[in-house]
Amino acid sequence: MSVAVAVESSVLLKWYSETARDLPWRREGVSAWQILMSEIMLQQTPVVRVAPIWEEWVERWPVPSAMAASSQAEVLRAWGKLGYPRRALRLHECAGVLAAEHGDVVPEDVDTLLSLPGIGSYTARAVACFAYGQRVPVVDTNVRRVVARAVHGNAEPGNPSNTRDLADVAALLPRTRARAATYSAALMELGALICTARTPNCENCPLPNCAWVASGKPAHTGPPKKVQKFAGTDRQVRGKLMAVLRDSHRPVERAQLDIVWPTDPGQRDRALHSLLVDGLVEQTDDGLFALAGEGTP
């Protein structure tokens, strides 16, 4: 089956126009900077948690220079419980570069985007596509799963390969820029809503052909995916420590951090050390702890 037949563009675009979620970063008038913020926030974080915080950030930091003028601590505090807070630090750093070197404007081309702090292959292409309508392949987990099933007949995608995955999606894109950009969003939406990981809703899939369905939906034959737990992990401890520091606008004593995880002091110490190493937390000369940028006068 050809790629074009497997994921036929006009059918998918029609489905998307009728069923796409009304996400705030998809609306008219959203800038490239605001789309960049949404893409950073959405990495490993559900839409429902991102949307309200993104809207607050758009109001508070409508342009990169506004964020650059804020401290690291302010950005980390506003990040709240989105998780993986190093993303917030990198975005703050990126805002400074955009303000100082790019006239407060997010670049259009992928190569320049890739040169910015914290911007990887997916994010660069997502911004080029969704903010500027460029005809570039955009590959996330949802897209990889749709292509694995519809095109290759596999229940799950194999190990990521930037070269292969980008080539697969590039072969699917309509020729015109406008249709290609919308198609990329539609492909992602299909993976998020219909062609889901655990219970794909094949009965309501708009695709007329799917290699996986045609093959009888063969089961995944590789090793089972590892389920990422959260309870009891260093990530959970880091989150509890960060919550204490976000709630305080002044450096805190070590005792205030120790009480959040008394059952395993070794794990707590390890988590705190990792926050210091990652630059999310700093220690003052008198031994207190604070969010980055808030511990030094």
Residue pairs with C-beta under 8 A, 6 or more apart in sequence:
1 151
1 209
1 211
1 214
3 151
3 168
3 171
3 172
4 171
4 172
5 209
6 150
6 151
6 207
6 209
6 210
6 211
7 146
7 147
7 150
7 151
7 172
7 187
7 207
8 207
8 208
8 209
9 172
9 174
9 179
9 183
11 206
11 207
11 208
12 183
12 186
12 187
12 190
12 206
12 207
13 179
13 182
13 183
13 186
14 206
15 186
15 190
15 206
16 182
16 185
16 186
16 189
16 190
19 189
19 193
20 26
20 185
20 186
20 189
21 47
21 189
21 193
23 47
23 51
24 30
24 38
24 51
24 54
24 55
25 34
25 35
25 38
25 54
25 130
26 130
26 185
30 58
31 62
31 63
31 106
31 131
32 105
32 106
32 108
32 127
32 131
32 132
33 62
33 63
33 64
33 98
33 105
33 106
34 54
34 58
34 62
35 106
35 126
35 127
35 130
35 131
36 91
36 94
36 106
36 119
36 123
36 127
36 131
37 54
37 57
37 58
37 61
37 91
38 50
38 54
39 122
39 123
39 126
39 127
39 130
40 87
40 90
40 91
40 118
40 123
41 50
41 53
41 54
41 82
41 87
42 50
43 84
43 87
43 123
44 83
44 84
45 82
45 83
45 84
49 81
49 82
50 82
53 78
53 79
53 80
53 82
56 78
57 78
60 66
60 78
61 67
61 70
61 95
63 99
63 104
64 94
64 95
64 96
64 98
64 99
64 102
64 104
64 106
65 95
65 98
65 99
65 104
67 75
67 91
67 92
67 95
68 92
68 95
68 96
68 98
68 99
68 100
70 92
71 293
71 294
72 89
72 92
72 291
72 292
72 293
72 294
73 290
73 291
73 292
73 293
73 294
74 293
75 88
75 89
75 91
75 92
76 85
76 88
76 89
76 242
76 246
76 280
76 291
76 292
77 246
77 291
78 88
79 85
79 87
79 88
80 246
81 239
81 243
82 88
83 235
83 239
85 242
85 280
86 278
86 279
86 280
87 118
89 278
89 279
89 280
89 292
90 117
90 118
91 118
93 117
93 118
94 116
94 117
94 118
94 119
97 116
97 117
98 104
98 105
98 106
98 116
106 113
106 127
106 131
107 113
107 116
108 128
108 131
108 132
108 134
109 128
109 134
110 124
110 125
110 128
110 134
110 136
113 119
113 123
113 124
113 127
113 128
114 120
114 121
114 124
119 127
121 162
121 166
122 138
122 139
122 140
125 136
125 137
125 138
125 139
126 138
126 140
128 134
128 136
129 135
129 136
129 138
129 180
129 181
129 184
129 185
130 138
130 181
130 184
130 185
133 177
133 178
133 181
134 177
134 181
135 173
135 175
135 176
135 177
135 180
135 181
136 170
137 165
137 166
137 167
137 168
137 169
137 170
137 173
137 184
138 169
138 184
138 188
139 162
139 165
139 166
139 168
139 169
140 188
140 191
141 191
142 187
142 188
142 190
142 191
142 192
142 195
143 165
143 169
143 184
143 187
143 188
143 191
144 157
144 160
144 165
144 191
145 156
145 157
145 191
145 195
145 197
146 187
146 190
146 191
146 195
147 157
147 165
147 168
147 169
147 172
148 154
148 155
148 156
148 157
148 158
148 212
149 155
149 195
149 200
149 210
149 211
149 212
149 213
150 195
150 207
150 209
150 210
150 211
150 212
151 168
151 172
151 211
152 211
152 212
153 211
153 212
153 214
153 215
153 218
154 212
154 218
154 220
155 212
155 217
155 218
155 219
155 220
156 197
156 220
156 222
156 225
158 222
169 184
169 187
172 183
172 187
173 180
173 183
173 184
174 180
174 183
190 205
190 206
190 207
193 201
194 200
194 201
194 202
194 204
194 205
194 206
195 201
195 205
202 210
202 213
202 217
212 218
230 236
234 267
234 270
234 271
234 274
237 260
237 261
237 267
237 268
237 271
238 271
238 274
238 275
240 260
240 261
241 257
241 260
241 261
241 268
241 271
241 272
241 275
241 281
242 275
242 280
242 281
242 291
243 260
244 252
244 256
244 257
244 260
245 252
245 281
245 289
245 290
245 291
246 291
248 256
248 290
249 294
250 290
250 294
251 284
251 288
251 289
251 290
251 294
251 295
252 288
252 289
252 290
253 287
253 288
253 289
254 287
254 288
254 289
257 268
257 272
257 289
258 265
258 268
260 268
261 267
261 268
261 271
262 268
272 281
272 289
275 281
276 282
276 283
279 292
280 291
280 292
281 289
281 290
281 291
281 292
282 289
282 290
282 291
282 292
282 293
282 294
282 295
282 296
283 289
283 295
284 290
284 295
284 296
288 295
289 295
